[in-house]
Amino acid sequence: MDTVARLLAFGKKLKKYQIELVLVDDGSTDGSRELVIELAQTFSGFVKAIILTRNFGQSSAIQAGFKYATGDCIGIISCDLQEPYLEFLKMIHAWEAGNKFIIGERKNRKESQLHQFVSWLYWKSVRMFAMPEFPKIGYDFCLLDRQLADEINRLNEKNTSIFVLLFWLGYRPFRIPITREQRSQGKSQWKFSKKLSFVVDTLIGFTHVPARIITFLGISTGCLSVLYLLFIFGKWQFYGSAPMGWTTVVGLLTLFGSLQLFSLGILSEYLLRILDETRKRPPFIIDLVISKTNPRRLLSKKY
């Protein structure tokens, strides 16, 4: 409720625009569904409620928001308002100046050291293996032109990271430095399992690293095996020493068996994603939409 009140108050400062809030409930179990419906009914004409049938994940929920957002530009912000939402004003000015993709680039985040380290490690991997120009500690607060949202709707990609996907589109981002504040209300549902899934989706969806790990492991273990066999042969040839016993054999079998299973696991991840694409299932299913919004367009906007 506090989030909607603040954003609606902020919308009154935008003299040339009418604000539209698209609230997406991603299969919540804490009463958020009922609250989102109530807000859409209370602020009819300004708030739109999108209720998904179950939890499809952050990226799918944002994609659902894109589908039902109707404005000339679309902002993304989490409901906990850890990002400084007033910076939307600077973002709109940057959009009016012709920038199509404006991000709130984190320069600092007031969160636990462990949380900061895990996030840094993830975004470092994105920069190293996929997109060198990606923000060092990420972003999830941004504003984009209608054109980008239409591109995302057209792609309709599953098992993805929406913020990396937006970057992948190739539009040069206009960066506004921000500080991510400590969460003051509610409890985050961004659990470790979801973070791990997010990492896997990003590495498989935007890099060739996992597949190349298999190649690297195959070449390196093959070379080590040849060297080991040469060592055993040389020891037998020059010292008359018999090859090592069953412990060595078991150790090698365990090592290579583990590498094979690891490689099969990576291949399985790719095959699962191919299976998802061939099934043609949508990335989200909408249970309910409550909408009476009709935001005024800015007729002077030029492309």
Buried (B, 14 or more C-beta within 10 A) or exposed (E): EEBBEEBBEBBEEEEEBBBBBBBBBBBBEEEBBEBBBBBBEEBEEBBBBBBBEEBBBBBBBBBBBBBBBBBBBBBBBBBBBBBBBEBBEBBBEBBBEEBBBBBBBBBEBEBEEEEBEBBBEBBBBBBEBBBEEBBEBBBBBBBBBBBBBEBBEEEEBBBBBBBBBBBBBEBEBBBBEBEBBEBEEEEEBEEEEBBEEBBBBBBBBBBEBBBEBBEEBEEEBEEEEEEEEEEBEEBEEEEEEEEEEEEEEEEBEEEEEEBBEEBEEBEEBEEEBEEEEEEEEEBBEBEBBBBEBEBEEBEEBEE
